[in-house]
């Protein structure tokens, strides 16, 4: 899995190896200590060779109950569809 550290609202970067079937997904280590964070997913077209791609969000700051971590889809894409 590819690991990405996130501290501010961002559009998730797509690793170059994203279309390699051996890459199972992305782990987002999110620290929302400084404020709420929104992670916007990349367009599904960024993963043309894969039917599914897993993204795990981990609250490494331990304050997501106060400073929320939100996952938003890109444009017309759907989550878990």
C-alpha positions in Angstrom: 0.0 0.0 0.0 1.0 3.6 -0.7 1.1 5.8 2.4 0.2 9.5 2.2 0.5 11.9 5.2 -2.2 14.6 5.3 -2.5 17.6 7.6 -4.7 20.0 5.6 -7.6 19.6 3.2 -6.4 18.2 -0.1 -7.2 16.2 -3.2 -5.7 12.8 -2.8 -2.6 12.2 -4.9 -2.6 9.2 -7.2 0.6 7.2 -6.9 2.2 6.3 -10.2 1.9 2.7 -9.3 -1.9 3.0 -8.8 -2.7 1.0 -12.0 -0.3 -1.8 -10.9 -2.5 -4.7 -9.7 0.1 -5.4 -6.9 -0.7 -2.1 -5.3 -3.7 -2.7 -3.1 -4.6 0.9 -2.2 -3.6 4.0 -0.2 -3.3 4.6 3.5 -4.0 8.2 4.5 -2.4 9.1 7.8 -4.4 12.2 8.7 -3.5 14.6 11.5 -6.4 17.0 12.0 -4.9 18.7 15.1 -4.8 22.1 13.4 -8.5 21.9 12.2 -11.0 19.9 10.1 -9.6 18.1 7.1 -11.4 17.2 3.8 -9.9 14.5 1.6 -11.2 14.7 -2.0 -10.8 11.5 -3.8 -9.2 11.4 -7.3 -11.5 10.8 -10.3 -12.1 7.1 -10.8 -10.7 7.5 -14.3 -7.3 7.8 -12.6 -7.5 4.1 -12.0 -8.5 2.7 -15.4 -7.0 -0.8 -14.9 -8.5 -1.6 -11.5 -12.2 -2.4 -10.7 -11.6 -1.5 -7.1 -9.1 0.5 -5.1 -9.0 0.6 -1.3 -8.3 3.8 0.6 -7.8 3.6 4.4 -8.0 6.7 6.5 -6.2 6.7 9.9 -6.7 9.4 12.5 -3.0 9.7 13.6 -3.7 13.0 15.4 -6.4 11.4 17.6 -8.7 14.4 17.4 -11.1 13.5 14.6 -14.0 13.6 17.0 -13.4 17.3 17.4 -11.7 18.3 14.1 -13.6 16.1 11.6 -12.0 14.2 8.8 -14.3 14.1 5.8 -13.9 12.0 2.6 -15.5 13.5 -0.5 -15.9 12.0 -3.9 -14.6 13.7 -7.1 -17.4 15.3 -9.2 -20.0 12.6 -10.2 -18.1 9.6 -8.9 -19.7 7.5 -6.2 -18.2 5.9 -3.0 -18.8 2.1 -2.6 -20.7 1.7 -5.8 
